[in-house]
Amino acid sequence: MAWWQGEDQTGQPTKYPDHFDAVMLRLQAEPWFPRTTPVMIFAVAPSRISKNPDNDFYNGLLREAARRSPHILDTGILEEQHWLDAAHPNRMGFWMIGKMTRERRD
């Protein structure tokens, strides 16, 4: 499952990891959603790339959510050359994401 959310839509952004956990628990309670489903969190481009100072803060929240589950892969570690713009990886970025996913599964 891919989780891609590059903006905060709540007035309490610091609660994002807790809200993410609640969503994952609800999904895992569904009979159609296997509990071992790999979940990848896609982060937005870091502030040094996007020039948006909020991106590092938001990526920190996404990384906290990612640290809470062994089935989650944080793609916020991509380097500058892997980004198309402030929120989307380029072709090489997607290749790196695929490689990271495969390495995590091996």
C-alpha positions in Angstrom: 0.0 0.0 0.0 1.3 3.4 -0.9 0.6 6.3 1.5 1.3 9.7 -0.2 0.2 12.8 1.6 2.4 15.9 1.2 0.3 18.3 3.1 -1.3 18.5 6.5 -5.1 19.0 6.5 -5.5 19.3 10.3 -5.1 22.1 12.8 -3.0 19.7 14.9 -0.2 18.6 12.7 1.9 17.2 15.6 -0.7 14.5 16.1 -0.2 13.2 12.6 1.7 10.0 13.7 -1.1 9.2 16.2 -3.7 9.7 13.5 -1.8 7.6 11.0 -1.6 4.8 13.6 -5.4 5.0 14.1 -5.9 4.7 10.3 -3.6 1.7 10.1 -5.4 0.0 13.0 -8.7 0.5 11.3 -7.4 -0.9 8.0 -5.8 -3.9 9.8 -9.2 -4.6 11.4 -10.8 -5.1 8.0 -11.0 -8.7 6.8 -10.0 -7.7 3.3 -6.7 -6.0 4.4 -4.0 -8.5 5.3 -2.1 -7.3 8.5 1.2 -8.0 6.8 0.6 -5.7 3.9 3.7 -3.6 3.3 3.0 0.1 3.6 5.3 2.7 2.1 5.1 6.3 3.3 6.2 8.7 0.6 7.7 11.9 2.0 7.8 15.3 0.1 11.1 16.8 -1.0 13.2 18.1 1.8 13.2 21.9 2.4 16.7 22.3 0.8 15.2 20.9 -2.4 11.7 22.3 -2.3 12.6 25.7 -0.8 9.5 25.2 1.4 10.5 25.4 5.1 7.5 23.4 6.2 8.5 20.3 4.3 11.2 19.3 6.8 8.7 19.6 9.6 6.1 17.6 7.8 8.7 14.9 6.7 9.7 14.6 10.4 6.1 13.7 11.2 6.0 11.2 8.4 9.2 9.6 9.6 7.8 9.3 13.1 4.8 7.5 11.7 7.2 5.3 9.6 9.3 4.4 12.7 6.2 2.9 14.4 5.7 0.0 12.1 8.1 -2.6 10.7 6.0 -2.7 7.5 6.6 0.9 6.6 9.2 2.2 4.2 10.2 5.9 4.4 11.2 7.3 1.0 12.1 10.8 2.4 15.8 9.8 2.2 15.9 10.3 -1.5 18.6 12.7 -2.7 18.1 15.9 -4.6 18.7 14.3 -8.0 15.7 12.0 -7.4 13.1 14.8 -7.2 11.0 16.2 -10.0 9.6 19.0 -7.8 8.7 19.7 -4.2 6.4 16.7 -3.8 7.1 14.2 -6.6 10.1 11.9 -7.4 11.3 11.8 -10.9 11.9 8.7 -13.0 15.1 7.9 -11.1 13.4 8.6 -7.8 10.7 6.0 -8.6 13.4 3.5 -9.6 15.1 4.1 -6.2 11.8 3.6 -4.4 11.3 0.3 -6.2 14.8 -0.7 -5.3 14.3 0.2 -1.6 11.0 -1.7 -1.6 12.7 -4.8 -3.0 15.6 -4.6 -0.5 13.1 -4.3 2.3 11.3 -7.4 1.2 14.5 -9.5 0.7 
